[in-house]
Amino acid sequence: MASVAIRGVEKRFGAAKIIRGVDLDINDHEFVVLVGPSGCGKSTLLRMIAGLETISSGTITIGDRLINDVAPQDRDIAMVFQSYALYPHMSVHDNIGFSLKLRKKSKAEIESSVMEAATILNLQDYLQRSPRQLSGGQRQRVAMGRALVRNAQVFLYDEPLSNLDAKLRVTMRTEIKALHQRLQTTSVYVTHDQIEAMTMADRIVVMNAGRVEQIGTPLELYDTPANLFVADFIGSPSMNFIPGVFERDGDKVVVVGRDGTRLPAPATTRATHSQNVVLGIRPEHLGLRSDGEGAAAVVEVVEPTGPNIEVFASLAGIRTCSILSQRHPFQPGQQIWLGAEMDQMHLFDAASGVRL
């Protein structure tokens, strides 16, 4: 296994910059997830590590070896793609062992490696089947097995679960995480799904427009987002944002919303009086208060999810979401009172988006 070091990496297509000076250290045995919206550059960065895209400037090293000019097949990496890319005329056994056959391994070595991978991935009973006889999840496991037998230093995953249905995605992300915990292979995983990122990663790299917005553990990004972009992207449902003006009134600090609603603000903020700010509150931290307490809100939509209900209500002229564990027979147009947990509020500068 090995670490991956990315230094000042850029990717340009003509005058267009796709990757803008990325610096990133991926530790040995670490599972790092690159996440961000479509077009942010995460897959391009992964393909640069794999050698499928050239590096316009900067360096990438795996272990102690600079790999900028090393051919993909010589980088000692294994890659799992969004499409399974299985050979339809080959059995599962032959699909898994094909790369070893190309490398002139002996039949005994191929058989041993294929059986070991099949055992790890619970594919022993499917080795003689063709890909068309498998479910989507089984095909993805075959693709993972093909990567596994390479015994590479680094595993690269390019949105491997995108073609699966919602329930199977949950199952497969658990299997991938369990596989990593067993093998401890250095892994880089790309997804646009922040739930995948939160549940699977040791650390998450949030990307936007070719830049790294923040790097941290899942809970670090969730609890202390560096800016509005990260706060909005990480979390489902996403954080509520209420724009307003920050005011200090003696010992009290408030954010005055656009409709004049006065909302309490965290006293430890670096915001200054009359600064334009955005107040951020996670849905689970915005709860019901007794009548006349908190801030008045008008119910718009109620969505039961089973264990909770999600209440969308107009607060300070902004549609907000509250996640409530108790069931309430709210109706659209009903007035309720909402309040936030003071130690769970976030303030951001309205102009720069930076956390205050």
C-alpha positions as CSV (number, residue, x, y, z in Angstrom):
1,M,0.0,0.0,0.0
2,A,1.1,3.6,-0.4
3,S,0.1,7.2,0.2
4,V,-0.8,9.6,-2.6
5,A,0.5,13.2,-2.7
6,I,-1.0,15.8,-5.1
7,R,0.9,19.1,-5.4
8,G,-0.3,22.2,-7.3
9,V,-2.1,20.0,-9.9
10,E,-3.9,21.8,-12.7
11,K,-5.8,20.6,-15.8
12,R,-6.4,22.9,-18.7
13,F,-8.2,22.4,-22.0
14,G,-7.0,25.3,-24.0
15,A,-7.8,28.5,-22.0
16,A,-10.3,26.6,-19.8
17,K,-9.1,25.5,-16.3
18,I,-10.8,22.4,-15.1
19,I,-8.6,21.7,-12.1
20,R,-7.2,24.8,-10.3
21,G,-4.1,24.2,-8.2
22,V,-5.2,21.2,-6.1
23,D,-3.1,20.2,-3.1
24,L,-4.1,16.9,-1.3
25,D,-2.4,14.3,0.8
26,I,-4.0,10.8,0.9
27,N,-2.6,8.7,3.7
28,D,-1.6,5.1,3.5
29,H,-4.7,2.8,4.1
30,E,-7.0,5.9,4.0
31,F,-10.4,5.9,2.3
32,V,-10.8,9.4,0.8
33,V,-14.0,10.6,-1.1
34,L,-14.0,13.3,-3.6
35,V,-17.4,14.9,-3.7
36,G,-19.1,17.8,-5.4
37,P,-21.6,18.7,-8.1
38,S,-21.4,17.7,-11.7
39,G,-18.6,19.5,-13.5
40,C,-16.6,20.3,-10.3
41,G,-13.5,18.3,-11.5
42,K,-13.6,15.4,-9.2
43,S,-13.6,12.7,-11.9
44,T,-11.0,14.6,-13.9
45,L,-8.7,14.6,-10.8
46,L,-9.3,10.8,-10.3
47,R,-8.5,10.2,-13.9
48,M,-5.3,12.2,-13.5
49,I,-4.2,9.9,-10.7
50,A,-5.0,6.9,-12.9
51,G,-3.1,8.3,-15.8
52,L,-6.1,8.5,-18.1
53,E,-5.8,12.4,-18.2
54,T,-2.5,14.2,-18.6
55,I,-1.4,16.7,-15.9
56,S,-1.1,20.3,-17.2
57,S,1.0,21.3,-14.2
58,G,1.9,20.1,-10.7
59,T,2.9,16.7,-9.5
60,I,1.3,13.4,-8.3
61,T,3.3,10.8,-6.4
62,I,2.3,7.4,-5.2
63,G,4.5,6.4,-2.3
64,D,7.9,7.8,-3.2
65,R,7.4,7.6,-7.0
66,L,6.6,10.5,-9.2
67,I,3.9,9.2,-11.7
68,N,3.3,12.2,-14.0
69,D,4.8,10.5,-17.0
70,V,4.2,6.9,-15.9
71,A,1.8,4.9,-18.1
72,P,-1.5,3.9,-16.5
73,Q,-0.7,0.2,-16.5
74,D,2.5,0.8,-14.7
75,R,1.1,3.0,-11.9
76,D,0.1,0.0,-9.7
77,I,-3.5,1.2,-9.3
78,A,-6.8,-0.6,-9.8
79,M,-9.9,1.2,-11.0
80,V,-13.6,0.5,-10.7
81,F,-15.7,2.5,-13.2
82,Q,-19.3,3.7,-13.2
83,S,-20.0,1.2,-16.0
84,Y,-19.2,-2.4,-15.1
85,A,-17.3,-2.8,-18.4
86,L,-17.4,-6.6,-18.1
87,Y,-16.7,-8.9,-21.1
88,P,-20.2,-10.3,-22.0
89,H,-18.8,-13.5,-23.6
90,M,-16.6,-14.4,-20.6
91,S,-17.7,-16.1,-17.4
92,V,-17.4,-14.3,-14.0
93,H,-14.3,-16.4,-13.3
94,D,-12.6,-15.3,-16.5
95,N,-13.7,-11.7,-16.1
96,I,-12.1,-11.5,-12.7
97,G,-8.9,-13.2,-13.8
98,F,-8.5,-11.6,-17.2
99,S,-6.0,-8.9,-16.2
100,L,-3.8,-11.6,-14.6
101,K,-3.9,-13.6,-17.8
102,L,-2.7,-10.6,-19.7
103,R,0.2,-10.3,-17.2
104,K,1.2,-13.9,-18.1
105,K,0.5,-15.2,-14.6
106,S,0.4,-19.0,-14.2
107,K,-2.9,-20.9,-14.2
108,A,-2.4,-21.7,-10.5
109,E,-1.7,-18.1,-9.6
110,I,-4.8,-17.0,-11.5
111,E,-7.0,-19.6,-9.9
112,S,-5.8,-18.8,-6.4
113,S,-6.3,-15.1,-6.9
114,V,-9.8,-15.5,-8.5
115,M,-11.0,-17.8,-5.7
116,E,-9.7,-15.4,-3.0
117,A,-11.5,-12.5,-4.6
118,A,-14.6,-14.5,-5.1
119,T,-14.6,-15.5,-1.4
120,I,-14.1,-12.0,-0.2
121,L,-17.0,-10.7,-2.4
122,N,-19.3,-13.7,-2.0
123,L,-19.2,-14.7,-5.6
124,Q,-18.2,-18.3,-5.3
125,D,-21.6,-19.6,-6.6
126,Y,-21.5,-17.3,-9.6
127,L,-18.1,-18.0,-11.1
128,Q,-19.4,-20.0,-14.1
129,R,-22.2,-17.6,-15.0
130,S,-22.0,-14.9,-17.6
131,P,-22.5,-11.2,-16.8
132,R,-26.1,-11.1,-18.3
133,Q,-27.1,-13.7,-15.7
134,L,-26.2,-11.4,-12.8
135,S,-28.0,-8.6,-11.0
136,G,-26.6,-5.1,-11.0
137,G,-25.0,-5.5,-7.5
138,Q,-23.4,-8.8,-8.5
139,R,-22.0,-7.3,-11.7
140,Q,-20.5,-4.5,-9.6
141,R,-18.9,-7.0,-7.3
142,V,-17.4,-8.7,-10.3
143,A,-15.9,-5.4,-11.4
144,M,-14.5,-5.0,-7.9
145,G,-13.1,-8.5,-8.0
146,R,-11.3,-7.7,-11.2
147,A,-9.7,-4.8,-9.5
148,L,-9.0,-6.8,-6.3
149,V,-6.9,-9.5,-8.0
150,R,-4.4,-6.8,-9.2
151,N,-3.3,-6.4,-5.6
152,A,-2.6,-2.8,-6.4
153,Q,-1.3,-0.1,-4.1
154,V,-4.2,2.3,-4.7
155,F,-7.9,1.6,-5.5
156,L,-9.7,4.2,-7.5
157,Y,-13.6,4.3,-7.7
158,D,-15.3,6.5,-10.3
159,E,-19.0,6.7,-9.2
160,P,-19.3,2.9,-9.0
161,L,-22.9,2.9,-7.6
162,S,-24.5,5.4,-10.0
163,N,-26.2,2.7,-12.1
164,L,-27.8,0.9,-9.1
165,D,-31.2,1.5,-7.6
166,A,-31.6,3.2,-4.2
167,K,-31.8,0.1,-2.0
168,L,-28.9,-1.6,-3.8
169,R,-26.8,1.5,-3.5
170,V,-27.1,1.3,0.3
171,T,-26.2,-2.4,0.3
172,M,-23.2,-1.9,-2.0
173,R,-21.7,1.1,-0.1
174,T,-21.8,-1.0,3.0
175,E,-20.0,-3.8,1.2
176,I,-17.3,-1.4,-0.2
177,K,-16.7,0.0,3.2
178,A,-16.5,-3.4,4.8
179,L,-14.1,-4.5,2.0
180,H,-11.9,-1.5,2.7
181,Q,-11.9,-2.2,6.5
182,R,-10.7,-5.7,5.7
183,L,-8.1,-5.0,3.1
184,Q,-7.0,-1.5,4.3
185,T,-6.1,-0.5,0.7
186,T,-5.5,3.2,0.0
187,S,-8.7,4.2,-1.8
188,V,-9.9,7.3,-3.6
189,Y,-13.7,7.3,-4.3
190,V,-15.6,9.8,-6.5
191,T,-19.3,10.5,-6.1
192,H,-21.8,13.4,-6.4
193,D,-23.9,11.8,-3.6
194,Q,-23.0,13.4,-0.3
195,I,-24.7,10.6,1.7
196,E,-22.2,8.1,0.1
197,A,-19.4,10.5,1.1
198,M,-20.6,10.9,4.7
199,T,-21.2,7.2,5.3
200,M,-18.1,5.8,3.6
201,A,-15.2,8.2,4.0
202,D,-12.4,8.5,6.5
203,R,-12.0,12.1,5.0
204,I,-14.0,14.0,2.5
205,V,-12.7,16.4,-0.1
206,V,-15.4,18.9,-1.2
207,M,-14.7,20.3,-4.7
208,N,-16.3,23.2,-6.5
209,A,-15.4,24.6,-9.9
210,G,-12.0,22.8,-9.9
211,R,-11.0,23.9,-6.4
212,V,-11.0,22.2,-3.1
213,E,-13.4,24.0,-0.7
214,Q,-12.7,22.0,2.4
215,I,-11.1,18.7,3.5
216,G,-12.0,16.9,6.7
217,T,-13.8,14.0,8.4
218,P,-17.5,13.7,7.6
219,L,-18.5,15.1,11.0
220,E,-16.0,17.9,10.8
221,L,-17.6,19.0,7.5
222,Y,-21.1,18.6,8.8
223,D,-20.5,20.4,12.2
224,T,-18.1,23.1,11.1
225,P,-18.5,23.8,7.3
226,A,-15.9,26.3,6.1
227,N,-18.3,28.2,3.9
228,L,-21.9,28.4,2.5
229,F,-21.1,26.0,-0.3
230,V,-19.9,23.2,2.0
231,A,-22.8,23.9,4.4
232,D,-25.3,23.6,1.6
233,F,-23.8,20.6,-0.1
234,I,-23.1,18.4,3.0
235,G,-26.3,17.3,4.7
236,S,-29.7,16.0,3.5
237,P,-32.0,17.8,3.8
238,S,-29.5,20.7,3.4
239,M,-28.9,23.4,6.0
240,N,-31.5,26.2,6.2
241,F,-30.2,29.6,5.2
242,I,-31.8,32.9,6.4
243,P,-30.2,36.1,5.1
244,G,-30.2,39.2,7.2
245,V,-28.3,41.9,9.1
246,F,-26.3,41.1,12.2
247,E,-27.0,43.5,15.2
248,R,-25.6,43.7,18.7
249,D,-28.1,45.1,21.2
250,G,-26.3,45.2,24.6
251,D,-25.5,41.6,25.6
252,K,-27.9,40.3,22.9
253,V,-27.0,39.5,19.3
254,V,-29.6,38.9,16.6
255,V,-30.0,38.5,12.9
256,V,-32.8,40.7,11.5
257,G,-34.4,39.0,8.5
258,R,-35.5,40.7,5.4
259,D,-39.1,40.8,6.7
260,G,-38.0,42.3,10.0
261,T,-38.0,39.0,12.0
262,R,-35.4,39.1,14.8
263,L,-33.7,35.8,15.3
264,P,-31.1,35.0,18.0
265,A,-27.6,34.6,16.8
266,P,-24.5,32.9,18.4
267,A,-22.7,35.3,20.6
268,T,-19.2,33.9,19.8
269,T,-19.3,35.0,16.2
270,R,-16.8,37.3,14.5
271,A,-19.6,39.2,12.8
272,T,-19.7,43.0,13.3
273,H,-22.7,45.2,13.8
274,S,-24.7,45.9,10.6
275,Q,-22.8,43.2,8.7
276,N,-24.8,41.4,6.0
277,V,-24.8,37.7,7.1
278,V,-26.5,34.4,6.4
279,L,-27.8,32.5,9.4
280,G,-27.5,28.7,9.0
281,I,-29.5,26.1,10.9
282,R,-29.6,22.4,10.3
283,P,-33.2,21.0,10.0
284,E,-32.7,18.7,13.1
285,H,-31.7,21.8,15.1
286,L,-34.8,23.8,14.2
287,G,-37.5,22.6,16.5
288,L,-41.0,23.5,17.8
289,R,-41.5,26.0,20.6
290,S,-44.6,26.8,22.7
291,D,-47.1,29.3,21.2
292,G,-45.7,32.8,21.4
293,E,-42.1,31.6,21.9
294,G,-39.4,31.4,19.2
295,A,-40.2,32.8,15.8
296,A,-43.6,32.6,14.0
297,A,-43.6,30.4,10.9
298,V,-46.4,29.2,8.5
299,V,-46.5,25.6,7.5
300,E,-46.3,25.0,3.8
301,V,-45.7,21.2,3.3
302,V,-45.4,18.2,5.7
303,E,-43.5,15.1,4.5
304,P,-43.6,12.0,6.7
305,T,-40.5,9.8,6.3
306,G,-41.4,7.1,8.8
307,P,-39.2,7.7,11.9
308,N,-39.5,11.5,11.5
309,I,-41.6,14.2,9.8
310,E,-40.1,17.0,7.7
311,V,-42.0,20.2,8.1
312,F,-41.4,22.9,5.5
313,A,-42.5,26.3,6.7
314,S,-42.0,30.0,5.9
315,L,-39.8,31.6,8.5
316,A,-38.6,35.2,8.1
317,G,-39.9,35.0,4.5
318,I,-37.7,32.0,3.7
319,R,-38.8,28.4,3.3
320,T,-37.1,26.3,6.0
321,C,-37.1,22.6,6.9
322,S,-37.5,21.2,10.4
323,I,-37.0,17.5,11.2
324,L,-39.2,16.5,14.0
325,S,-39.2,13.1,15.8
326,Q,-42.8,13.5,17.1
327,R,-45.7,13.3,14.7
328,H,-48.0,16.3,14.4
329,P,-51.1,16.8,12.4
330,F,-49.9,20.1,10.9
331,Q,-51.9,21.6,8.0
332,P,-50.8,24.0,5.3
333,G,-51.3,27.5,6.3
334,Q,-51.1,26.7,10.1
335,Q,-49.0,29.0,12.2
336,I,-46.3,27.3,14.4
337,W,-43.4,28.6,16.5
338,L,-39.9,27.6,15.7
339,G,-36.6,28.0,17.6
340,A,-33.0,26.8,17.0
341,E,-30.5,25.4,19.4
342,M,-28.1,28.2,20.1
343,D,-24.9,26.1,20.1
344,Q,-25.8,24.6,16.7
345,M,-26.3,27.9,14.8
346,H,-23.9,29.0,12.0
347,L,-23.2,32.5,10.7
348,F,-21.7,33.2,7.3
349,D,-20.6,36.4,5.6
350,A,-23.2,37.2,3.0
351,A,-20.6,38.5,0.5
352,S,-17.8,35.9,0.7
353,G,-19.8,33.0,2.1
354,V,-17.0,32.4,4.7
355,R,-18.0,31.0,8.1
356,L,-17.8,33.7,10.8
